[in-house]
């Protein structure tokens, strides 16, 4: 099936270059009429000329996207209607929050949010009338995960996710489908912030086919969904919610009770520690004249805080202040719109001298179906919700190196809701904004979190039945907010919580394992259709939970090296070397069968335990933990049957008892699934004649069995004593990190970690696949010249690598040389030196002062320079 767009009219905004140009050319090449919108008239016309020269149909439009009616009018005047709208136009105005001007904020929201609203609003009646339409909104990893220096951009891009979800709901009846994509591609906008080597791999042509596929009438149903796309890699992103905790809604439900991690079935909530207090602290609560804001204000005052009660209603604010002061608390009113954050902050600072907590709670509703929503109703809701006081307070928080912020989103922002396109956009925008506040504030002790509360208030009473309003009291939200903004909370930041009626749960992103198309040439829309079930599969053990743009981009960057079904491991001459002897050349032509490896979360836990993870490290030992992962060196396990299974009996005088594991290199090329089916292909990479011994290096590529994505590459070098003298190479080639000398610097280690192994460490580790009796039978160990069974070298590597991970964070590859043995029960000392993005390390046995790992290093995961 070839996906033709003949008879369709596509409007692409921001189409003078980059992604917009790629969309325009692809749609035109498949028969569509294209409206090329760009404020740069010359750039737009150049794209039009390229299309018409190739026999396609296109016209230029140079209107601002905020004048959506003018953009769509060009399409209707020239082609009669519109069937597809791609809201692609975007700009950057990057600044730290402290230095960001109102103009820089407004410019971003004008182009990204108002532009998408205006163009979609103008085309919506056409879509409804013809009962067909496709809308693509361009989000970003900065919106999904937050990004330093992009508070405005993060808010706008995440806002488009909420906008998309509501459009999907409202359009379903009319066959109007809306999808959000978070693309990463080279463009005029990204070339100022991405290094050239990265840009070279991020052609817009590796994004456009996906967009075409989901816009076609016979394409896959992607409505209401979010996708990350770049460099040929595509994955779906969706919300995932924990089971949460239920608290008893009585007097014992306090900020202190908020520390509990599980619901207590006792008649009251157990108080795990001293009462959370706010004595001497000043708290600003916006929208505090009633409802949730009032509940917050009363709680903080009761716990000793000075409270600034902000509301546009002088009567409402005054009544809450009076209620607090009558009870012996301290409070003052601040009767301003939240758009006047400077004035609210000024009142607080003049009266109390400092501010420590901001509860951004103010909000309004202006509900209308998207068809009937006015520009004023859109503008007003976004202004009230996204104009936080955070900027006005940021210098104070930074100076005192302390601040707590809780912003108020909504389940409407998370999931969308009919008749609330403005509200869902604004509330989603708050999530993106808060994630960036958390990133920018962390070094200053400023923590920022978002709640999506459901409570009976004046606002919800217009849309909820009275029994719901009565059941979901604002008092049941306040304790969670109290804990998040207390000094007791020292680490939770950038998180999102859904809270209602004494129940609270964290909501985070979940990303499918996705699919990476080969990076040799652009894939086609038809390829997307063929791989749709893989792209959107969350149940194949490959799904991950990225929490930052840096984590998210790993899979995209990993796809740079995806050469697809090139027959490298199937080519008999793939690893040939003219210096090889005939014996080695013949051995290299041998192509072993792929070796399957299937595993479950149990196997991951068993491995993690085998290299010393403990019951306290639940992210490694409990499959139900939100952060459950395989430790990185798990990558040596699936390949082991393949690497250890290649025949070596062609070597002269080969004796398996004289084989020693010399070196191991592991390259982690994609997120590690916590369960799944993999296949490993092994080949001889290099064979050296060392005179009295042979050094044999086997390379193993481990792929996901379903998607074909490469997850690991291993290079294992073994020394076979007595098997030399066959001629050929004596010295190996430089293979980069896999052969690096990794000599420790001549200074004291930057970090040292000791870990005592268990006497049963080898017995436990062998259950992960290496069942060599050398590690369990004393008599077999004696044959090898050892006093007792020794620990597996890969176990020693795993223990050491775990401690490097805990000290310096994630890495993408690791290389070690096995220089000695560890007996189970001995203590391993890991000494580490950080040199740029590399951590060099050695390991030795404390009891014998014997080096066991040398020439070892990891390459840390780079924080990409690109602001996504």
N, C-alpha and C positions, 0 to 999 in steps of 0.2 A: 504494500500500500504506500503510495506516494502522497504526502500531504500537500495538496494544492490550495492556494489562497485566492484563486481566480474569483472575481466578483466581490471580494472583501476590500474594505477600506480601513487602513491602519493609520492611526495618529500616533506619532512618536515625538514626545517632547524632549528637548535637549539633544537633538539628533544631528547636530553639526559635526560631531566627532565621537570617538570612543564607543561606548555601548550603543548609544542612540543611532549612530551611523551604521553599526553592525546590524542592528535590528532592521533598519530601513532597507539596507541592501538585501538582506536575507528574505524579508517578506516580499520585496519587489521581484526578486529572482524567482519567486514561486507564484507570481501572478497577481499580487495584491496592488491596489492603488495606495500610495503612501503620501501622507502629509508630513513633511520634514519641518518640525518646529525648532527654531533656535533663535536666540536674541541676536546672534551673529549672522547677519544676512548673507555675507559672503560664504561662510562655512555651510549654511543651509543650502544655498544655491549650488555649491560645489557637489554636495551629496545628490541633489536633484539631477544635476547634469550627468553624474556618474550612472544614475539609474536610467535616465532617458536614453543615454548613449548605448546602453546595453539592451534597449528595447522595452524597458519598463515604463510605468506611469507614476509620476510623482510631482508634487507642487511644494513650494516653500511657504512657510508662515513664520513671521518674525515677532508675533505678539508675545507679551509677557504671559507666562503660564497662569498668573493670577487673573488674567483676563481670559478665562477659559471659553467664554462665549465666542470671542473672536477667533480663537484657535479652531474650535469646532465648526464655526461658520465657513472657514476656508475649505474644510472637508466637504461640507454639505453643498457649497456653491460649485465645487469642482467635480464631486463624485456622487452626490445625492444623499449619502448617509455615511455613518461610521459603524463598523462592527467590532473593532478592536482599539482600545486605548492603552498606550504604554506610558505611564507617568514616570519618566526617566530623568527629567531636568533636575539638576542639583548644583549647589555651590558649597564651598567651605568658608568658614570664618572662625578659624581655630584660635582659642585663647583659654588660658586658665580661668576658672570662674571668677576669681578675684579681679581680673583685668578685663573681663568681657563687658563690652558696652551694651546698652539697650539696643543700639542700632545693629550690632552684630548678632544679637539674639533675634531681633525682628526680621532681619534679612533672611536668616535661615528658615524661620517658620513661614515667612511669606512665600518663598520659592517651594519648599518641600511640602508643607501642609496646606497652605492656602492654594498653591498651584494645583495640587492633586485634587483638592475639593472642587475648585472652580472648573477644571476640565471635566472631571467626572460628573459634576452637577449638570454641565451643559450637554453632555452626551446621554445622560440617564433617560430622558424622555424618548430618545430615538431607540435606545436599547429595549425599553419596555414595549414600545409600539411594535417593533419587529420581532419581539420575543427572542432576541439573541444579543449577547454582548460579552466581551471579555475585557477585564481591567487588570493590568499588571501594575502593582505599586512597588517602587524601589526602596526597600529598607536597607539595612546595613548591619554588619557585625557590631558597629559602634552603638547602634540602637538596641540590639539584642543583649549585648554583654557590657556595654559602657566602654568609654575610652578616654584616657587622660586628655584634657584640653578641648573636649568636644561636647560640653554640656548641652549646647544649643542643638548640635547635630544629632546627638544621642536621643534627645527628647523628640526631635522631629522624625527621625527614622523609626523609632519605636512607635511613635504615634501612628505612623502609616500601617503598622501591623494591626493595631486596634481598628483603624479605619477599614482595612481590608476585611477583617472578620465580620464587621457589621454589614458592609456591602454584600458580602457573600450571603448573609441571612436574608437581607431585604431583596436581593436579586434572584433568589432561588426560584421563586414563583414564575419569573419571566425568562428563565434560562440565561441569566446574567451571572457569570462566574468571575470571581475576584481572587487574585493570588498575590502574595507578597514574596519578593525574592530579595535575598541579601547577596548581591553579586560582588565579586572582587575581580577587577579587570583594569588594564592599563587605559588611562584616559588623560585628558588635559588636567582634570582635577586631581588624579592620583599621582601624576608624574612629578608633582612638587613634593611628595612625601614618601615615595617608594624608591628604593635603590634600583638602578638600571637592570641589574641581573634578575631581579624579581619581576620587573615590568616585562622583560623579554619573554617570560613564561606565562604571562597573564593576558593573552590576546582576548579582546571582546568576542572574537569568533568562537571562543569556548564557552560562552554564555548564551549567545543568541539562539542556537538550535533548541535549547531547553524552553525558552520563552515561546518560540514558534510552536513547539509541540503542544504546550498546554493551552495555547490560544485557538487551536484548530477545533472545528465542530466535532471531529471524531477523535480528538486527542484525549488523553487521560484526564479524569476529573481531579483538579487541583484546587477547587474553590475553597476559600477560607484557610488555606494552608500556607506555610512558610517554608522556603527552600534556601539553602546556602549553595551558591553556584560559583565555580571558578576553576580555571586550568583543566577543565574536563571533568572535575569532580562535582557530584550533585548529591545532596542529602536533605531529607526533610527534618525540620525542627518543630517540636511541639512542646506544650506544657506538660509537666509531670508533677503530680501532687503526692506528698507523703500521706500516710493514713492519719497523721496528726495525733493530737491529744485532746481528751475531753476533761474539763475541769468542772467540779461542782460549783454551781453559781450561787454561792452564799457568801457570807462575810469572810470566809477563809480564802476566797479567790482574790489574791493580792499580787502585786508585782513580784513578791518573793515566791509565791506559788508558781509564777511563770518560769521559774528555773527548772521545774520538773520536766522530765523527758517523756514520761508515760502517764497515762491517766491513772489516778488513784481511785480505787473502788471503795475506799473508806468513806464514812459519812461526811468527812470534810477533807480539804486539801492539806496534806502534810506540808509544813513549812520547813524547807531544807536548811535554812540559815537565818541570820539576823534579818530584821525587817529592812527592806530597801527604803532608803530615805533620800530626800533632796534638800536637806537643811543647807542654807547658804547659797543655794543655786537659784537661778532665775529661768523660768520657763515661759516661752511665748506659745500661745495656742491660738491659731487663726480659726475664724468661724466658730468662736466659743460662746456665742450668745445663747445657744440651745443645743440639744441633741448630743452628738458625740463630743463636740468641743466643750460643752458644759461639763460632761462627765469627766473628761480629761482634766479640766481646770480644777474641779472640786477634788479630784484624787491627788493632784500634785500639791494643792494647798494643804490637804490633810497630811501629806507626807513631808511637809516643812518647806516647800518651795515658795519663792516669790513668783506670782503668776501674773502675766500680762494677758488680759482677756481681750482679744481682738475680735471685732465684728463690725459689719456695716450698720448694724442696728444699735443705736446709742442706748435704747431701752433694754435690749437683750444683754448687751455687755454690762451695763450698769447693774442689772438684776443679779448677774452671776458674781460680780465684784462684791455686791452687798451681801450675798449669801456667804461668800468666803470670809469677809471681814467680820460678820456677825458670829462666825464659828471660831474666830480668833486667828484667822489666817491673814496673809498679806497678798493683796491684789490691786491692780490698777486697770482701767479700761484703755483701749487704744482703738478709737472709732475711725477706721480707715478701710479702704478697699485693700485687699492683699496685693494689688498692683502697686501700692505705695509702700513697698517693703522698707524703704529707707526711713519713712516716718514712724513705722511701727518699731523698728530697731532703735530709733532715736528716743522714743518714749521709754523703752525698757532701759536703755543705758543711762538716761538722765535720772531715772528714778532709782534704779538698783545697781548701777555701775558696771554690770556685766550681764551676759546672757550665756547660758550653758546648754539649753535645750530648745529646739524648735519643733513644734507639732504643726505641720502644714495640713490643715484639716478643712479649710474653707472650700466650699463648692456650691455650684448651682446646676439646675437642670433646665434645659430648653428642648424638650422632647418633640420631635417631629419625624415623620418618615423622611427618608433622604429626598424623595421627590418634592416634598413640600417645604423642606428646610430652607430658611433664608440665610443670606450671607451674614446678616447681623447675629442670628442665632448661633451660627458657627463661630464667629469672631468672639462673641461674649463668653461662651463656655470655655474656649481655649485660653482666653486672657486670664480668667479667674483661676483656672486650675494650674496652668503652666507658669504663671507669674509667681513663683515662690519668693519668700523672704530670705531664702538661703544666701543669695548674693549679698544682701545688705549685712548679713551676720558673718559672712565668711572671714573678713579681716579680723574680727574679734575672736572667732574660733581659732584661727591660725595663730594669732598672737599668744593666746593662753594655752595653745596646744591641747585643746579639749573642746569637744562639741558633740552633741547627739541630735540627730535629725530623724524624724519619722514622717514620711509623706503618705498621702492617702490616695491609693488607686481604687480599683473596683473590679469585681468579677466581670463587669461589662467591658472594662479595658482589657482583661485577660482573654475573654471568650467572645466578645462582641454581643450586641443585642439589637433587636429590631427597634427602629425609631430613635436610636441614640448614636448616630454616626459621629456627632460632635463630641459627645460625652465619652464614647469608647476611644476616640482618637486622643482626647486630652488625658484620660486616665492611663492609657498605655504609654503616652509620652512621659508621664510622671515616673513610670517604671524605668524607662531608659535614662532619664535625667538622674534619678537617684543612684543608679548603678555607677554613673560617672562621678557623682558627688562622693560615693564611697571610695572610688579609686583615687580621686584627687585629695581626699581628706585623710587617707590612711596614715600618711607620714606625720600628720599633725594631731593624731589622736581624735580625729573627727569620724564618727561612725554614722552611716546613713542607711536606713532600711525603709522598706515600703510595706504597708498593710493594705489588704483589700477587705475592708470590713463590711458586714451586713448587719445593720442595726435599724431599729425603728426610730426614725427622725422625722422632722417636718418635711424633709425632702422625699424620703421614701414613703411617707404616709399618702402621697398623691398617687402612688402606683402599687402599694401593698394593701391587702385587707387588714382590718384593725387587729385581728387576732395575731397576725404576724408581727405587727408593730409592737404589740404588747409583749410578745414572747422574746423578741430579740432586742433586749434593752441595751442602750449604749454602755451601761455599767459593766456589761460582760466583755467589752472590747478593751476598756481602759487598762486592766492589769498587764496585758501583753505589751501595750505601748509603754507602760511604766517600766517594765523590765528592760525593754530594748533601749530605753533612753537613760538607764541608770549607770552608775559607775561599775556595778556588778557585771554589766555586759562589756567585756573587753575585746571580743573578737568577732561577734556576729555583725557583719556589715555587707551591704549590697544585696541583701536577701529580700525575698518577697514572701509574705505570709497571708493566707486567707484566714479570716477570723469571724466567727459568729456564734452567738448563743453558748459561750463557754467552750467552744471547739476551736482549735487552732492547728494549722498545718502549713508546712513550707511548700512552696511551689517553685519548681526550677525547670530549666530547659532540658529536654531530652532530644538527642539527635540520632537519626537512623544511621546504620553503618554506611548507607549510601552506595554509590557506584562511581568508579573512576574510569572514564573513557581514555583510551590511549592518547598520549600527548604527541603523537606523530602527525596527526592531521585532525581538523575539527570533525566532531561527530555530527550526525544528522538528526533532525527531528524524529525520524523513523527509529533511530537507535534509542532515543529516549523512550518511545512507546514500548520497544522491545524489552527494556530494562526497568520498566516502571515498578514492577513488583519488588525488585531488588532495591531500588532507590527509596521506596517508602516502607520497607520492612523493618519494624521495630522489634520483632520477635525472633530474630535469627542469631541472637547472642552478640551482635556487633554494635548495638546501640550504646551511645556514650552520653555523658552529662557534662559537656563543656561549660565552664563558668567564666571564661574570658575569651577575648578575641584571639589572644595568643594560642590558647588551646584549640580553638575552632579552626585556625588557619593551618594547623599541622597536617590535616588530611589533604588540604588543597595543595600545600607545598610538596607533600609526599607524592602527589600525582604528577609533579614535574618530570619524574623519572619513569613514569608509566609508558612503556613502549609497546604495550598491548601484547598481542599474540605473536610477537617476533620469536622465531624458533631458536632463541639463544640456547636454552637447555636441551633442545631437540636436535641441534646441529652438531654432528660428530666432530667438526673442526672448530667449534666455538672457542675452545680454550687451548688451541694448538699454539705451540711456541717453537720457532725454528731452532732454538738451542736444545730442545728436548732430545734425549736418546730415542732410538726406535722403540725400545721397551716402554718408555713413558708415553710416547706418541700413540702407540697402540692402546695403552690403558686409558688414555684420555678420550678415545673414541667410543668407549663403552658408555651407553646411556641407560642407567638404571630406571626401572619403573617408578613413577611417582608413589610416594608413601603417604597414605591417608592418616589423619590423626583427628579423632573426635574427643571432645572433652566437655565437662560441665563445670558449674561453679564450684562443685565439690573438689574437682581436680585443682582448680586455682587456689582454693583454700589450703589444700594439702601441700602444694608447692610453697605457698607463702609461709606456712608453718615450718616446712622443711628448711627454710633459710632464716628461721629465727623470729618470724612475726609472732606477736603475743596476743593473748586474749583481750588485752587492753587496746590493741590496734585494730579496732573493728573494721576500718576501711579495708583491711587485708584478711580478716578472719571471719567476717559475718556477712553472708550474702544479702542480708536485708538492710545493710547500712547504705545510706544515701550515696556515700562516696566509694562504695565497694569497687575495687580494681585488682587486677593482677599486678604484682610487682614486675618492673620492666624486664628483669632477667628471666622471667617465665619464657621469654622468646627462645631460650636454649632447649626447652623441653619438646615442643612439637617436632623440631628438626632432628632430635637425637636418633630416632630409629633410622632416618635416612642417612645421616652422616656416619653413624656407626655401622651401617649395613653395607657400605660400599666395599667390594672385595679388595683385599690387599695381598692375596696369595700369589700374585704375579711378581711381587718383589723377591729378589734372591734371598734365600735363607730366612724367609718370613716365619716369625714365631710370635703368636699373639701375646705370649707372656712377657715379651720384651718390648711391648708397645707402651709409650708414655704420652699422655696428653700434654702438648707443649704450650699452645696458645689458643685463645678463643677470641673471636671478634663477633659482636652482635650489633646489627643496625636495625633500629625499630622504625619502620617505614609508614606505619599507620596506627591509629588507636587499637589497643589490644582488646579483642572481644573477651568477655568473661565466660563465654561458652561458645561452642560452635564446631564446625567441621573445616579442617584445613588440609592442604596437600603440600608435601615437600618434595622438591626435585633436587638431587645431589649430583655434582660432577667434580672430577679432579680439576682443581684450579692450578696447582703448582706442585711439582715433585722435584726435590733437590737431593743430589748425591753428596752426602756429607762425609764420604770416605767409609767409615765403619758403620754409618747409620744412614737411614733415609728420612727426610723430612717431607711429609705429605700433607698438603693443604686441600681440604674439601670445601667447596662452596655449596651452600644450600639456600634455595629460595623457597619461602613458605607463603602460600597464598590462601586466601579465603576460597573454599571449595565452590561456593555459589557465585560470588561476584568476580572472582579472579584477581581481586586486589592483593598486591603483595603486602604482607604484614611484617615479615622479618626477612633479613638476610643474615646468615651465619657463615663464618669462615673458621673452620676447625683445623688446627695443625697438630699432627701427631709425629713423634719421633719413634722410629722402629730400629732398635739397636741390632747390629749385625746384618742389616739388610742393605748396606751400601755397596759401592763398587760397580754400579750398572752404567755409569757414565752420564754425560749431559750436564745440566746446570748445577753449579755449586752454590751460587748466590741468588737469592730471590729478588724480585722487582719491588720497587716502592709502590705499595698499594694504599697510600694515604694513611688514614687513621688505623687501618687494619694491621699495619706494620710499623707504626711510629715507635721510636725508641722510648719516648715518655720518661726521660731522665728527670728525677726530682730536682727542683731548684736547690741551690746551696744556701738554704736558710731553714730555720725551724719550721715544722709543718704549720699550716694555717688552722688546721683542725685535726683533732685526734679522738677516735672513738674506740672504746674497748667493748668486746662482746664475748662472753663466755659461752662456748657451745655446750650442748647437752651430751652426756654419755651415749644417749640414744639418737643423736643427730643423724648419723649415717643410716641407721635402721629406718628412720622416718623419711629421709630424703630419697632413699632408693625406691620408695613407693611412687615417686614421680616418673619412674621409667628406667633408670640406670640400675639394673639388678646385678651388676658385676659382683661376684662373691668376694672380691677383694675388700669390699666395704662391710662385710658381715661375718665371714668365716675366718677365724684365726689361722687355721691351717693353710688356707689359700693365701692369706696375707704373708705368711711365713715364706711361701714359695717365691713371692716377690721381694723378699728381703726385709719385710717390715715386722716389727715386734708384735703388732696387733692390727686389726682392720683399720684402714685410714678413711678419712672423710673424702667424699667425692670432690675433685677439684672444682667442678661447676657449683657445688654447694658452697665452697669457700668463696668463690666469685660472687655468688648470690648474696651471701651474708655481708660481704664487704660492700657490694654495690648498693645494698639496702641502706647501709649507713651513709654512703655518699649521697644517696637520694634524700635521706632525712636531713642531711647537713646543707646541701646546696640546691635541692630541687630537681625537677625532671631533666632527663638527658635523652639524647636520641641515638647515641651509640656508646659502646663500651668495648675496650680491648684489654686483655690481661695475658701475662705470661706466667705459667705455673712453675714456680721456682723451688717449691718444697711441699711437704705434706703436713696436714693437720690431723691429730688424733682426736676423735670425739671426746669432749670434755675439756679440751684446751681452750685458752683465751686468745681470740684474734684481735690484734691491735691494727686499726686502719689509720694511716697517716695521710693527710690530704694537703695539696697545694693548689690553690686556684690561680690559673694563668689565663686571663681573658675568659673565653667561653669554654676553656678546657679545665678539668680538674684532674690533676695527676695524683696517683695514690699508690701506696705500697701497703702490703699486709704482712704481718709477722706474728709468730706464736710467742706470746708473752713468757710462757714457762721455759722455753728453750732459746729465746731470742733468735729464732730462726725465720728468715724471710720465706714466705710462701707464695706471694704474688709480687711480680715486678713488672716494669715496663707497662704499667697499667694507667688507663685514663678513661674518662668519659667526656663526651662533648655535650655541653648543656643545651637545652632547647633554647633557641634564640628567641628573644622578644622581637617580633618583626617591626621594622622601622615604619611600615605603612600604618597610617591611621585609617582603619577600615570603616 
